[in-house]
Amino acid sequence: MRTSNPVSFSRRNGASVTTPDVASPIPTPGPPLPFTPEKPEARVRKILRMVETGTTFTIRNLALEFHLSPSYLQRLFKHQTGVSMGEWLNEQRLQRAAHLLASTYMSVKEIAHAIGYEHASSFIRAFERRFAQSPSHYRKQSDSTKC
């Protein structure tokens, strides 16, 4: 650990601020928190149920539904579940896409639109990041396991 001399700064209102004598170590991020809500509040439980029905929702739609700002809804969701709302919604969408690829004859473009992607190319990139293979390869692999 290194030490440094205190440095004073002046604010516009005339108050002075002094930095600490000892530089603090930079905290390292821990492992991601698991999705284990003990007993999330009613609004968060309702969001979980709504999204798990397979209907496509955005953070903005959900915030409007619950009369909350999008940023407050995201903080509430993260606090209650330990998971970022955006990451969770995206995971739900991609899991639904994987199910549709394995169980329907819908085209990749149709599936992309069905789960809320405007452009199939964005969906394909997201799917490849999540499953480490293209949607068409995933479909072929799931077809071969059905036999």
LINUR-V221380 format. One record per helix or strand of 2 or more residues. SS is the DSSP state (H for helix, E for strand). FROM is the first residue (numbers start at 1). TO is the last residue. If there is no record, write none. Layout:
((SS/FROM/TO) (SS/FROM/TO))
This chain:
((E/8/10) (E/16/18) (H/42/52) (H/59/65) (H/70/81) (H/85/103) (H/108/114) (H/120/131) (H/135/146))
